[in-house]
Amino acid sequence: MSTSQRKIEHLLLCVEKDVEAHKNYTGLRASGFDDIDLVHNCLPEINKKNLFLESEFLGKNLNAPILIASMTGGHPDTKAVNATLAGAAEELGIGIGVGSQRAAIEDPNMEDSFRIVRDKAPNAFIYGNVGAAQLNEFGIEGLERAVEMIGADAMAIHLNFLQEAIQPEGNVDATGCLEAIKKVCDELSVPVIVKETGAGIAHSQARAICDAGASAIDVGGLGGTSWAGVETYRAQKRGDILSEHVGKLFWNWGIPTAVSIVESTISIPVIATGGVRSGMDVAKSIALGSSLCGVALPLVGPALKGQKDVVDRLNLMIEELRVAMFLCGCRTIEELGNTALVINGRTREYLEQRGFETGKFANRTLKYNK
Ligand SMILES: Cc1cc2nc3c(=O)[nH]c(=O)nc-3n(C[C@H](O)[C@H](O)[C@H](O)COP(=O)(O)O)c2cc1C
């Protein structure tokens, strides 16, 4: 199957089937967000009508700390979807990523489905997308074409070895990836974001990504869209019993998003993606250490309807974020980054076994006792 056909198949599966990670054995969402409590402030001493959600990311201002995560392009039918998502990003003053540009680097006829994003969002923060496994094949010249295609402000390099391992056509040679990422960070004309796609990033790889020269990390953690899940459905359709079995087994593989945020917060901005489903999840992500959040799956259905539906879904999230900020007494996103939170249950156990001090988040309140 061609790259282009696979792109449209993925998009349709995401609306037709339940492709999310399952709840874990505690009955809570696999992302770990349900284990996080933001500590309520009964005397916020701020006006909810006077909150500042603006944040700066890689040199560009966003009206809210939210990105429409990398999703589509690369098939003629995806052009309208990208146009709708881009129109929403422009209207709200937030950022947007395009899906993998591989199909357009391989076949210039597919470029239109990506170019439309810059046409519809002339002022938005837009980031390109290419797989780590394709870096050597495309070279810096191919990546610069991808940058030019959408007037990209940054380029995301995606890591999706879970999906590649399940796809029969997957690229499973991961040798030399870090070196290739380093070369792109050194030579590409725009900042590089290294992103996972649903299996999360652990501390030592986050450190290696920082050392390689990336400008931001998108944790793409477990808890949202499961690419093992998507591949399970594809395998079922073609009667591929082996891939179906492996896809089901690895459906919930990965580092939960809430954990991965803590693991990856080192020295460069972190984007929290993977199961972010409300403004409260956005607030929790930022309190855990991320700079902003990415949202993909919740926007697929609205994007097939129209720009208003996408804007309405995102505005709901922004309002939820406002309420959370107000109730934590945080006027700015920066203050939200320092608000007190408590980590419970499996997420706490996970982080403690990994050597992280979970109490430091709750102890943020202690400053008021001094
Ligand atoms: C339909 C769809 C297509 C996607 N395509 C890409 C892609 O081409 N490149 C990429 O890096 N991530 C891709 N992703 C992954 C998202 O950017 C994101 O990391 C992941 O879906 C987790 O977010 P979510 O739980 O909000 O969906 C895609 C997600 C969806 C739902």
PDBQT file of the ligand as one rigid body, heavy atoms in Angstrom, charges set to zero:
ROOT
HETATM    1  C1  LIG A 401      -5.336  10.666  12.381  1.00  0.00    +0.000 C 
HETATM    2  C2  LIG A 401      -3.996  10.857  13.016  1.00  0.00    +0.000 A 
HETATM    3  C3  LIG A 401      -2.863  10.940  12.221  1.00  0.00    +0.000 A 
HETATM    4  C4  LIG A 401      -1.600  11.137  12.781  1.00  0.00    +0.000 A 
HETATM    5  N1  LIG A 401      -0.504  11.264  11.970  1.00  0.00    +0.000 NA
HETATM    6  C5  LIG A 401       0.698  11.582  12.510  1.00  0.00    +0.000 A 
HETATM    7  C6  LIG A 401       1.818  11.838  11.675  1.00  0.00    +0.000 A 
HETATM    8  O1  LIG A 401       1.748  11.770  10.450  1.00  0.00    +0.000 OA
HETATM    9  N2  LIG A 401       2.995  12.181  12.267  1.00  0.00    +0.000 N 
HETATM   10  C7  LIG A 401       3.124  12.252  13.626  1.00  0.00    +0.000 A 
HETATM   11  O2  LIG A 401       4.193  12.603  14.116  1.00  0.00    +0.000 OA
HETATM   12  N3  LIG A 401       2.075  12.004  14.438  1.00  0.00    +0.000 NA
HETATM   13  C8  LIG A 401       0.886  11.672  13.910  1.00  0.00    +0.000 A 
HETATM   14  N4  LIG A 401      -0.188  11.441  14.735  1.00  0.00    +0.000 N 
HETATM   15  C9  LIG A 401       0.045  11.387  16.196  1.00  0.00    +0.000 C 
HETATM   16  C10 LIG A 401      -0.368  12.655  16.908  1.00  0.00    +0.000 C 
HETATM   17  O3  LIG A 401       0.424  13.757  16.503  1.00  0.00    +0.000 OA
HETATM   18  C11 LIG A 401      -0.255  12.490  18.450  1.00  0.00    +0.000 C 
HETATM   19  O4  LIG A 401       1.093  12.356  18.812  1.00  0.00    +0.000 OA
HETATM   20  C12 LIG A 401      -1.002  11.285  18.962  1.00  0.00    +0.000 C 
HETATM   21  O5  LIG A 401      -2.166  11.018  18.208  1.00  0.00    +0.000 OA
HETATM   22  C13 LIG A 401      -1.418  11.446  20.417  1.00  0.00    +0.000 C 
HETATM   23  O6  LIG A 401      -2.362  12.481  20.591  1.00  0.00    +0.000 OA
HETATM   24  P1  LIG A 401      -3.931  12.208  20.803  1.00  0.00    +0.000 P 
HETATM   25  O7  LIG A 401      -4.044  11.237  21.919  1.00  0.00    +0.000 OA
HETATM   26  O8  LIG A 401      -4.508  13.549  21.122  1.00  0.00    +0.000 OA
HETATM   27  O9  LIG A 401      -4.453  11.648  19.520  1.00  0.00    +0.000 OA
HETATM   28  C14 LIG A 401      -1.464  11.240  14.196  1.00  0.00    +0.000 A 
HETATM   29  C15 LIG A 401      -2.624  11.150  14.992  1.00  0.00    +0.000 A 
HETATM   30  C16 LIG A 401      -3.861  10.961  14.435  1.00  0.00    +0.000 A 
HETATM   31  C17 LIG A 401      -5.054  10.872  15.323  1.00  0.00    +0.000 C 
ENDROOT
TORSDOF 0
